[in-house]
Structure formats: C-alpha cells, structure tokens
Amino acid sequence: MDATSAPHRIPPEMPLYGETNHIFEMMQNMLEQLLIHQPRDPVTFMIDHLQRDNDNVPRIVILGPPASGKTSIAMWLRKHLNSTLLTVEDLIVKEYSPLAAAARKHYQKMKSVPSTLLIGLVEERLNDEDCVQRGWILDGIPETREQALMIQTRGIIPRHVIVLSAPDMVLIERNLGKRVDPLTGEIYHTTFDWPPASEVQGRLVEPPGISELETAQKLLEYHRNIVRVLPSFPKVLKVISADQPCVDVFYQALTYVQTSHRSNAPFTPRVLLCGSVGSGKSLQAALLAQKYGLVNVCCGQLLKEAVAENSRYGRDLQPFFEKEIAVPDSIVGKVLGQRLGRRDCTQKGWVLHGFPRDLDQAHLLDHLGYKPNRVFFLNVPLDSIIERLTLRRTDPVTGERYHLMYKPPPTLEIQARLLQNPKDAEERVQLKMDLFYRNSAELEKFYRQAVAVNGDQDPYTVFEHLESGIIHPLPNKVL
C-alpha cells in the first residue's frame, strides 16, 4: 500500500480471512520450523510442511510421580483425541531400529535407558506417519532436566504440558493397590477401580516395584528431578491435582489440551451479545466499548438514528416506525451492514447487540460478511427478567428512571406520579421471553463456539466473565 495515501481503508474481508485461516499462526509455525531444521531448500521444506497440515494436532507431555495416574490419563486422552501414545516401554520394543535394539540391551542390564538413546528414540518415533498426522502424547518423558533440554534442541516442542500432583502418602497407598491386565495393558486398582468382569479380575497381576519402600525411593527421585524440568515449559504448563476422582482429572486435562494458547496475532474483537430483553446486553456492551474502545452497535438504536437523520434507509424505515410493525430483515441488514462497514468498526472492532434474534437473521449477518469472533449468551431466569422489567418506572416530570426494588424513588410524592412503560407490562415481557426461548436454541447451534454466561449476577461480575472470554482463547468444543 502507498504510505502517502493513509489512512488506508482495510476491507473487512481481509482481517476476517486472516483470522479464519490462522494466517499469522501459520507463518509463525513455518518460521519456527525453518529455524529449527535449517533446510538447504527452504521453499521445498515449506511446501512439504504445508502439505502435512499438522500444525493443530495434539502435542502433549504428561508428567507426574508414581501412582499419580498419568498413564491412565494419557491412555484416555489418546482414545479421545485419536493420537499416538508414546511410553519408554513402547519405544524400546520398536522393531527394525538400531536405537531401539541398543536401548533394549541397556534396559535389560540396567533397567533404565540413557537420555541420549531415549530422546533419539523419541525423535525417530515422532517422524513416523501416525505421529505426524495424528499428533502424540509423551507419557513420563522427559524425566530429567537433561532430557528436557535435549528434546528442545531437537525441535520437539509440546503445546501442552500437564503435571499431576498429589501428597506422597496418598501416592504410596494408591500404588500398593495397583494391578495390571497383561492382555490389554489396562491399569486397575483393588479399591478405586476394580473391573466388574470376573474374567478380567482373574488375570490381573501385581506389577513389580510397587512396595512402600520402592515407591518412596521413586518419589524422592521424582521430586529431585521435576523441579528442574518444569522451568523448561513455563508458558505451556498446567498442574492438576491427582488427589481427586480420575474422571475429574481427565476432564480437567482434556479441557486444557483443547484450549489454544494466546496468539501473538493482531486481534480485533467482533463481539456479539445475545440474550432476552432485560438480560443486560446494553449495559455490558457499554462497559466493553468503554474499556476496549469498541464501537457499540445497538441495532434498535441504529434504526432510530437512521429515521431521525432522514437518510436513504431512514426513509425506508419511516413507514414501519409509524405503524409500529417489525422492520423487514432485508432493510435492517442494509442499515447494519453500512454501519459495520465503516472504518472505525474495521479498525477498533465492535460489540453488537439486538441482532440477530433468530436463525434467519444470523444467516443474513453471516451472508453480509460480518462474522463475530466472540459470541456470548447472557442467560437470566424468567422470574428475574420479570422482576427487572415490570418494576421499572419513569418520572414524567424529570425523566428520571427508577426501579421499585433496586432504585426506589426518594419521596412519596415522586412515587405517586411514576409511570410504567407499556412495553414493561408483564404480559408483553412474557410474550417477548417466549419468542426468545423459541429462537435461542437455533442461535446457539448456529454459533457453535458461543459461551453461555450467567447474567443473573452483579453486572460487574458478568463483565469480568465477558472480559475473560475476549482476552483469552476459547476452548475448542470439537477437536
């Protein structure tokens, strides 16, 4: 672009295309791979990298002390994410690998694998097609600071590192009851997870090295090493308490690995607030616009301004306002598209409320090319909505607004002259709520990544939830 022609008008399609296709992250990943591998032919290397299309596959490390359940969590994640699980035992039995043969020989003598051999095996295994295409989960690797540094220098960069933690006494007691199915490799427990099938019960065996003394020695070694491993993964690390039901640990781990880390890409918020009448959309939009400099776009107010200005679209709107009937979606779309297409909305971002109210309007907004990247549904119970709206009153003398419960009038004289807006009558509120409930399910299905927020709280508590959803990446609901 010519710098002398600034300010530039950037079409809304450009940032939308970049965000939708993750162009910034793609370029960042390619540069990262180029610096790690330093290929002689960068162009061919980048073409191969793009054809792999594996930037978003799982790359997970699960660490934890003995009996913390890391292997069980790793196996559940493997099944759920359809990725490849790598353990020390699996790596050393690999066929047709000189490294695996050397590792097996050393393991048979010393019951351990040297760090150089182990990380070499990991690197070799991660180049196999299943790991490249479906991602990988490392169970208990790296164990030491030396191994952590070695995997980093070889370009093995996990996206999520989970560390399970529990008191030593809990782990010792848990380890004593561990049993293994030699046929499937599944791990059970005599107290917490005993298999219901008698056939499975009969073939369970006690694994070696689970006595109290042996477990205590392993825990001591683990504590010595883990404090030196964790600093290697400062930005991708999450500690989860293992002293809770295994299912709870799994869902916490699953939620974490489905969450993208905050990107360095430029981010322009395009926020859509959905909710019934009285759910607080207008207040939250005003708070977001004030703090983050977004353009506050209220659909109803936009239509009123168009009529007041007697603009081209305002003249089309005038008959509908005079007859107090619904404005056709086609006209609303034109007015809304004109406002969202202005430079301030493109540069600063926007927060939209009051539209769409049904699935057809959502499709219209999408067809116009204005796709929100954050959608929130403010959920408020019907009783709270009726309480909020039916008790609103206005002073016809001063224009001051009151609420009989939250902001009562200061004197009996003012209270006596207060009037209720006809639209706040309980029957009309009930009718609007019924209409909202009929359409909200389809809207939620259309905006699959929408976040539901409890709007029946203090307004600033609700604002904190919305703010967190804008600042931080949202979890992926479907992997």
C-alpha distance (Angstrom), angle and dihedral (degrees) to the residues before:
residue distance angle dihedral
M1 . . .
D2 3.81 . .
A3 3.80 107.9 .
T4 3.80 91.2 -152.9
S5 3.79 91.6 63.8
A6 3.81 94.7 61.2
P7 2.94 137.9 170.1
H8 3.80 89.9 65.8
R9 3.77 121.4 -151.9
I10 3.78 105.1 -135.2
P11 3.81 111.9 -159.4
P12 3.83 111.1 -123.1
E13 3.81 88.9 -124.6
M14 3.83 91.9 68.7
P15 3.83 100.6 62.3
L16 3.80 89.7 36.5
Y17 3.81 91.2 55.4
G18 3.81 91.1 47.1
E19 3.81 93.6 50.5
T20 3.80 95.3 41.8
N21 3.81 93.9 51.2
H22 3.84 95.5 35.0
I23 3.80 92.0 -125.9
F24 3.80 94.6 166.4
E25 3.82 93.2 50.3
M26 3.81 90.2 45.7
M27 3.80 92.1 54.5
Q28 3.79 90.8 44.4
N29 3.82 92.0 52.4
M30 3.79 92.3 47.3
L31 3.80 92.1 50.9
E32 3.79 89.8 47.7
Q33 3.81 91.9 52.6
L34 3.80 91.9 46.4
L35 3.80 91.9 53.8
I36 3.82 92.4 46.2
H37 3.81 98.9 46.8
Q38 3.82 99.5 26.6
P39 3.85 94.0 -158.0
R40 3.77 121.2 -160.0
D41 3.80 90.4 -130.3
P42 3.82 106.3 41.5
V43 3.81 94.8 178.0
T44 3.81 94.3 55.7
F45 3.79 89.9 43.0
M46 3.82 92.2 53.3
I47 3.81 91.7 47.5
D48 3.82 90.3 53.0
H49 3.79 90.2 46.6
L50 3.80 92.6 52.4
Q51 3.81 92.2 46.6
R52 3.81 90.0 55.1
D53 3.82 89.4 59.5
N54 3.80 91.8 -166.6
D55 3.79 103.3 128.8
N56 3.81 91.5 115.2
V57 3.81 101.3 43.8
P58 3.83 116.7 117.5
R59 3.80 116.9 -84.6
I60 3.77 104.9 178.6
V61 3.80 136.6 165.5
I62 3.81 119.1 -164.2
L63 3.80 117.7 -165.5
G64 3.76 132.6 174.5
P65 3.81 144.8 130.3
P66 3.82 123.2 -80.1
A67 3.83 113.4 -67.9
S68 3.81 92.7 15.3
G69 3.82 89.4 119.1
K70 3.80 97.4 -115.1
T71 3.80 93.3 139.7
S72 3.81 92.0 51.4
I73 3.81 91.6 48.1
A74 3.80 90.3 46.6
M75 3.82 91.6 51.5
W76 3.81 92.2 49.1
L77 3.78 91.3 48.7
R78 3.80 90.3 49.3
K79 3.81 91.1 54.4
H80 3.80 93.8 44.4
L81 3.81 96.5 44.9
N82 3.82 96.1 34.4
S83 3.79 90.6 -130.6
T84 3.81 134.0 136.4
L85 3.81 121.0 -89.0
L86 3.80 117.0 -147.9
T87 3.80 123.4 -165.2
V88 3.80 131.2 167.6
E89 3.81 89.8 -108.2
D90 3.80 92.8 52.5
L91 3.78 93.2 47.3
I92 3.79 97.4 53.3
V93 3.83 94.1 50.4
K94 3.80 93.3 57.3
E95 3.80 110.4 129.5
Y96 3.82 126.7 -130.0
S97 3.81 92.0 20.1
P98 3.82 120.9 121.9
L99 3.81 89.0 -160.2
A100 3.81 91.7 54.1
A101 3.80 91.1 47.5
A102 3.82 91.0 52.5
A103 3.80 90.6 45.6
R104 3.83 92.2 51.1
K105 3.77 91.4 49.9
H106 3.79 91.9 51.2
Y107 3.81 92.7 43.5
Q108 3.79 92.6 53.3
K109 3.80 90.1 56.1
M110 3.82 103.5 35.0
K111 3.84 103.4 19.9
S112 3.80 88.0 -128.1
V113 3.81 139.3 79.0
P114 3.83 122.2 -128.9
S115 3.80 113.2 -112.4
T116 3.80 93.4 -118.9
L117 3.80 92.3 53.6
L118 3.81 93.4 43.3
I119 3.79 96.3 50.7
G120 3.79 89.9 43.3
L121 3.80 88.5 55.2
V122 3.82 90.7 48.5
E123 3.80 91.7 50.8
E124 3.81 91.3 47.6
R125 3.79 92.9 48.1
L126 3.82 94.3 47.3
N127 3.80 89.5 59.5
D128 3.81 91.0 62.4
E129 3.79 116.6 107.2
D130 3.82 97.1 -111.8
C131 3.80 92.7 54.8
V132 3.80 92.5 44.8
Q133 3.81 94.6 50.2
R134 3.81 102.9 32.8
G135 3.79 102.9 28.2
W136 3.78 129.3 -125.1
I137 3.80 145.6 -102.7
L138 3.81 120.2 -151.2
D139 3.81 111.9 -151.3
G140 3.81 111.3 -152.7
I141 3.81 95.1 -18.1
P142 3.02 124.6 154.9
E143 3.80 100.4 38.0
T144 3.82 98.7 171.6
R145 3.79 140.1 33.7
E146 3.79 89.0 -108.9
Q147 3.80 91.7 57.0
A148 3.81 91.9 45.8
L149 3.80 91.1 55.0
M150 3.80 92.1 44.9
I151 3.82 94.8 54.7
Q152 3.80 89.7 48.6
T153 3.80 93.7 50.9
R154 3.81 89.1 50.8
G155 3.79 92.3 54.3
I156 3.82 97.1 -106.7
I157 3.79 101.1 143.5
P158 3.82 118.4 174.6
R159 3.79 118.6 -151.5
H160 3.79 95.2 -153.8
V161 3.80 129.1 29.0
I162 3.82 117.2 -170.7
V163 3.80 121.1 -166.6
L164 3.80 118.0 -168.1
S165 3.78 116.5 -150.5
A166 3.82 134.2 -170.7
P167 3.88 138.2 149.8
D168 3.79 114.0 -80.8
M169 3.82 94.1 -121.3
V170 3.79 90.5 55.1
L171 3.80 91.0 49.8
I172 3.81 93.5 48.6
E173 3.81 92.6 50.7
R174 3.80 91.0 45.0
N175 3.82 92.7 49.9
L176 3.80 93.3 53.5
G177 3.82 90.6 63.2
K178 3.80 97.3 46.9
R179 3.81 117.9 125.4
V180 3.84 130.2 178.0
D181 3.79 131.7 -148.1
P182 3.84 103.2 -134.8
L183 3.80 90.7 -159.4
T184 3.82 100.1 54.9
G185 3.80 102.9 14.1
E186 3.82 90.7 -124.8
I187 3.80 115.2 150.9
Y188 3.82 121.1 -134.2
H189 3.79 137.0 176.6
T190 3.78 130.1 -137.4
T191 3.82 91.8 -134.2
F192 3.79 110.3 22.3
D193 3.81 105.8 29.9
W194 3.80 113.3 19.7
P195 3.84 112.7 164.2
P196 3.83 114.7 -115.6
A197 3.82 94.7 -143.1
S198 3.82 113.0 89.6
E199 3.81 89.9 -150.7
V200 3.81 90.6 60.4
Q201 3.80 91.7 43.3
G202 3.77 90.9 55.6
R203 3.78 96.0 56.1
L204 3.81 98.8 44.2
V205 3.80 115.0 118.6
E206 3.77 134.2 -165.3
P207 3.81 110.2 -110.0
P208 3.80 118.3 -130.6
G209 3.79 122.3 -102.4
I210 3.80 100.2 32.8
S211 3.80 100.0 116.6
E212 3.81 118.0 122.6
L213 3.82 93.7 -107.3
E214 3.80 94.4 46.4
T215 3.81 92.0 46.9
A216 3.82 91.4 49.3
Q217 3.80 90.6 52.2
K218 3.81 91.6 49.7
L219 3.81 90.9 48.5
L220 3.80 90.9 52.0
E221 3.80 91.1 51.5
Y222 3.81 91.3 45.8
H223 3.82 93.2 52.6
R224 3.80 90.7 49.9
N225 3.80 92.0 53.5
I226 3.80 104.7 35.5
V227 3.81 95.2 62.6
R228 3.80 88.1 60.2
V229 3.81 94.9 43.6
L230 3.82 99.2 52.1
P231 3.84 96.9 64.7
S232 3.81 87.8 63.7
F233 3.84 91.0 68.5
P234 3.83 106.0 39.6
K235 3.81 99.4 148.7
V236 3.81 101.7 38.2
L237 3.82 100.1 42.8
K238 3.80 128.0 115.4
V239 3.81 125.1 176.4
I240 3.82 115.1 -151.4
S241 3.78 124.9 -171.6
A242 3.80 110.1 -117.6
D243 3.81 91.7 -166.8
Q244 3.81 92.5 93.8
P245 3.81 136.5 70.1
C246 3.79 112.1 -52.7
V247 3.80 91.8 -124.2
D248 3.81 90.8 58.2
V249 3.80 91.1 49.4
F250 3.80 90.2 50.2
Y251 3.80 95.1 51.3
Q252 3.80 91.6 48.3
A253 3.80 89.3 50.7
L254 3.82 92.0 45.6
T255 3.80 92.2 50.2
Y256 3.79 90.5 51.0
V257 3.82 96.6 49.0
Q258 3.83 89.9 48.1
T259 3.81 91.0 55.6
S260 3.79 117.9 91.4
H261 3.78 118.0 -137.2
R262 3.76 117.3 -114.4
S263 3.77 110.3 -80.4
N264 3.78 125.6 -134.9
A265 3.80 88.9 -138.7
P266 3.82 117.3 119.1
F267 3.79 107.0 -94.4
T268 3.80 125.2 -158.1
P269 3.81 110.2 -172.9
R270 3.79 116.5 -129.7
V271 3.77 101.6 -177.0
L272 3.79 126.7 -171.9
L273 3.81 118.9 -166.2
C274 3.80 115.1 -161.6
G275 3.76 125.2 -175.1
S276 3.75 145.3 117.5
V277 3.78 124.7 -79.2
G278 3.81 108.4 -71.3
S279 3.81 94.8 22.1
G280 3.81 92.4 118.8
K281 3.80 100.5 -106.0
S282 3.82 94.4 139.7
L283 3.81 94.0 50.7
Q284 3.81 93.9 46.9
A285 3.81 91.5 46.7
A286 3.80 90.3 52.2
L287 3.83 91.6 49.6
L288 3.82 92.4 48.9
A289 3.80 92.3 46.3
Q290 3.80 91.8 49.1
K291 3.80 96.5 48.8
Y292 3.81 100.6 38.7
G293 3.80 101.6 29.1
L294 3.80 93.7 -116.4
V295 3.78 122.5 157.7
N296 3.80 108.6 -106.0
V297 3.80 106.2 -137.6
C298 3.81 113.5 -172.9
C299 3.79 108.0 -179.4
G300 3.80 95.3 -151.6
Q301 3.79 93.2 47.9
L302 3.80 89.8 46.9
L303 3.80 91.4 57.2
K304 3.82 92.0 48.1
E305 3.80 91.1 50.9
A306 3.80 91.0 50.5
V307 3.81 90.5 53.8
A308 3.81 92.7 45.3
E309 3.81 91.8 50.7
N310 3.81 90.6 48.8
S311 3.81 89.3 -134.5
R312 3.79 124.6 166.5
Y313 3.79 91.9 -90.3
G314 3.81 90.5 38.0
R315 3.80 90.4 63.0
D316 3.80 88.9 52.9
L317 3.80 89.6 51.2
Q318 3.81 96.1 47.2
P319 3.84 98.0 83.3
F320 3.81 92.3 50.9
F321 3.81 91.9 49.9
E322 3.81 92.0 48.8
K323 3.81 92.5 50.8
E324 3.85 91.8 40.1
I325 3.79 93.4 -129.7
A326 3.81 130.6 136.3
V327 3.79 116.9 -77.9
P328 3.85 113.2 -123.2
D329 3.79 114.6 -104.3
S330 3.79 91.5 -123.2
I331 3.82 92.3 62.9
V332 3.80 92.8 42.0
G333 3.81 89.1 51.6
K334 3.80 91.9 53.4
V335 3.82 93.3 50.4
L336 3.80 92.3 44.6
G337 3.80 93.7 45.6
Q338 3.78 91.0 51.1
R339 3.83 90.9 53.7
L340 3.81 97.5 43.5
G341 3.80 90.0 47.9
R342 3.79 94.2 62.1
R343 3.79 120.6 109.6
D344 3.83 95.5 -110.9
C345 3.82 91.7 57.6
T346 3.82 91.7 47.6
Q347 3.80 94.0 48.2
K348 3.82 102.7 35.1
G349 3.79 102.1 27.6
W350 3.79 127.2 -127.4
V351 3.78 144.6 -113.7
L352 3.81 113.0 -144.5
H353 3.80 127.2 -165.0
G354 3.78 134.5 166.2
F355 3.81 92.5 42.0
P356 3.00 137.3 103.6
R357 3.78 101.7 32.2
D358 3.80 98.5 165.2
L359 3.79 140.6 20.4
D360 3.82 95.1 -92.2
Q361 3.79 90.9 55.3
A362 3.81 90.4 47.5
H363 3.81 90.0 54.2
L364 3.81 89.3 47.9
L365 3.80 92.4 52.9
D366 3.78 89.9 47.6
H367 3.82 91.4 48.7
L368 3.81 90.1 52.7
G369 3.81 88.1 58.8
Y370 3.80 97.6 -115.1
K371 3.79 103.2 125.9
P372 3.82 118.5 173.4
N373 3.80 117.1 -133.6
R374 3.81 93.1 -159.6
V375 3.81 122.2 42.2
F376 3.80 123.0 -179.2
F377 3.79 129.2 -175.1
L378 3.81 112.7 -153.9
N379 3.80 104.4 -149.3
V380 3.81 116.5 -160.1
P381 3.85 124.8 166.4
L382 3.80 118.4 -111.6
D383 3.82 93.3 -115.5
S384 3.80 91.1 55.4
I385 3.82 91.8 48.0
I386 3.80 91.8 51.4
E387 3.80 90.0 47.8
R388 3.79 91.8 49.8
L389 3.81 96.7 48.0
T390 3.79 109.3 29.9
L391 3.80 92.4 54.0
R392 3.81 94.3 53.7
R393 3.78 116.0 113.8
T394 3.82 137.0 178.3
D395 3.80 129.3 -146.8
P396 3.86 105.4 -130.9
V397 3.81 91.1 -157.5
T398 3.81 101.4 52.3
G399 3.79 100.9 15.5
E400 3.82 89.4 -126.3
R401 3.79 115.9 151.9
Y402 3.82 122.3 -135.4
H403 3.77 139.6 179.5
L404 3.78 117.7 -145.8
M405 3.82 91.6 -139.2
Y406 3.82 108.2 27.6
K407 3.82 100.9 27.9
P408 3.81 110.1 17.4
P409 3.83 120.3 -174.8
P410 3.82 113.9 -92.7
T411 3.83 96.4 -128.2
L412 3.79 138.6 32.4
E413 3.80 89.5 -122.7
I414 3.80 91.8 60.8
Q415 3.80 91.4 43.0
A416 3.79 91.3 54.8
R417 3.80 93.7 57.9
L418 3.80 98.6 42.7
L419 3.80 117.0 122.8
Q420 3.79 132.5 -155.4
N421 3.78 120.5 -133.4
P422 3.83 108.5 -120.5
K423 3.81 90.5 -128.1
D424 3.85 88.6 62.7
A425 3.79 92.8 61.3
E426 3.79 111.3 123.0
E427 3.82 94.0 -119.7
R428 3.81 92.8 54.9
V429 3.79 92.3 44.2
Q430 3.81 90.2 51.0
L431 3.81 90.3 50.1
K432 3.83 92.3 51.8
M433 3.79 91.2 47.4
D434 3.81 92.0 51.5
L435 3.79 89.6 51.5
F436 3.81 91.5 48.9
Y437 3.82 93.2 50.0
R438 3.82 90.6 51.4
N439 3.79 92.2 54.5
S440 3.82 103.3 33.3
A441 3.82 96.2 77.0
E442 3.82 91.9 57.1
L443 3.80 91.3 45.7
E444 3.80 92.0 51.3
K445 3.79 89.7 50.1
F446 3.81 91.3 49.3
Y447 3.82 93.0 50.1
R448 3.79 96.2 49.6
Q449 3.81 95.1 175.2
A450 3.81 93.5 50.5
V451 3.79 118.2 132.8
A452 3.81 121.3 -137.4
V453 3.80 113.8 -138.8
N454 3.80 126.3 -169.8
G455 3.80 101.5 -119.4
D456 3.81 93.5 -177.0
Q457 3.80 92.5 89.0
D458 3.76 139.5 83.9
P459 3.85 106.8 -55.0
Y460 3.78 93.0 -121.3
T461 3.81 91.6 50.9
V462 3.80 88.3 53.5
F463 3.80 89.1 48.2
E464 3.81 91.2 53.9
H465 3.82 90.1 55.0
L466 3.80 91.6 49.7
E467 3.78 92.1 45.7
S468 3.81 91.5 51.3
G469 3.80 90.2 51.5
I470 3.80 91.1 52.6
I471 3.80 97.7 45.2
H472 3.81 98.5 42.9
P473 3.81 128.4 52.7
L474 3.78 115.0 -100.9
P475 3.83 122.4 -119.2
N476 3.79 115.5 -101.0
K477 3.78 107.6 -112.0
V478 3.79 92.2 -163.8
L479 3.81 123.7 35.2
